[in-house]
Amino acid sequence: MGLERTNYSSGAPLEEKVGYSRMVKIGDYVKIGGTTSVQPDGSVYGEGSAYEQTKYVLEKQVRLLEQAGAKAGDVFAVKAYTTDMSKGAEISRAYSEIFSDVRPLFTAVGIAALNRPSQLVEIELEAIVSK
């Protein structure tokens, strides 16, 4: 007998076109794929601010986790990609506002670019739903 799988969409048009989910839950394991601060209207939230973009993304991801029956306290790993490693303090400040008591694994990776020049941060996270 296999574990139950549930795919979750954020409603982004490319999800259907390309064939990917924003979040997948298999059994009690939940993973949220790379998420940026693109808003429903297509604009980038917090342009120029790695802090604002990180905070926006993490809050969006915590709301997604809630759909799967998880919460911020269930997160065990976070990976942030940034186009500007000099913004590390901003990213860390936003991260710590949500996860300082949880203390998941945290990895920050410098990359050359994201989809739009105004995007500074993309974040993935993993959680195990607590009982």
N, C-alpha and C positions, 0 to 999 in steps of 0.2 A: 504494500500500500504506500503510495507516494504522499509527500507533503502537499497540502493545499496551497495553490498559488493564486494571488490576486494582483492584478495590474491596476495602477492608479494613474490617471491623467491629470495634467494641470490645465488642459484645454488649449495648449499651444497648437497651432495649425500643423506644424511640422511633425508632431507626434503621430498623427494618423498617416500623413503623407509618407514619412520615412519608415514608420513602424517601430516606434519606441515608446516606453512608458516613462513618466517622471519618477515613479516609485513602484517597487515590486516588493511584495510580501510573500515569503515562502515559509510556511509554518510560523514560527515566532520571529524569524529573521526579516528585517526590513532594510532595504537600501534605497536611498534617494540619489539619483544620478546627478550629474553636473547641472547646477542651477545658478543662473545669473539674476541680476536685478531688473530684468525686463518686466515691465508692468503689463497688465491686460491690454492696454491701448497700444502696446508696442514700443513705448518710450522706455528709456533706461532711467531707473530711479537712482538718485544720488550721484549724478554725473560729477566726476572729479573728486569724489570722496570715497576712499576705500572703506572707511568706517561706516558710512551710511549704506553703501552697497552690501557690505558684510552683514550688518544688522538686519537689513531688509531680507536678504536671502535666508539667514538663519531663522528669522521669525516666520517666513513663508514655509520653510521646511518643518518647523515645529508644528505648524497648523496641519501640514500634510501627514505628519506622524500621527496626529490625533485621529485622522480618518482611519488609520490602521490599528487603532487601539493602543498606540504607544505615546510616550511623552519625552520631553527633553532628558529626563533622568534615565531613560532607557538607551540613550546614545552611547556607543562605546568607541567610535572612531569618526573623525572629521578630517577631510582633506580639502585644503583651500589652494586654489591656483590663482596666481596674481601676475599681472603684466608688469608690476613694479614692486620689487622686493623692498624698496625703500619705504613702502607703505606698511611694512610689517607691524609696526606699533599700532597703527589704526585698526588693522585686521584683528590683531590680538586683543585690543581693547573691546571691540564689539563681541568677539568670541567669548571673552571672559565674563561679559555681562550676562550671558546665557548659560555658560558651562563651567564657571569657576568652581561650583560645588560638586558638579558631576565628574569632572576631570577625565573626559574621554581622551583617547589617543588623539594627537593633533599633528598634522603634517602640513607645512606650507611649501609650495613649489612655485618657483619662478618660471614663467613661460613667455614666449615671444609675443603672442597676441591672442585675443578672443574674437568672437564673431564681429563685434563692433569696436571701434577705437575707444569709445566712451566707457566700455566695460572694463573694469579693473580686477574683478574677482569672480571666480566660479567655484562653487562648493559642492562636494559630495559628502554624504554621511551614512553611517550604518548604525542600526539599533537592534536590540533583542527586546521584544515586547515582554514586560514583566507581568507576572501573574498576580 
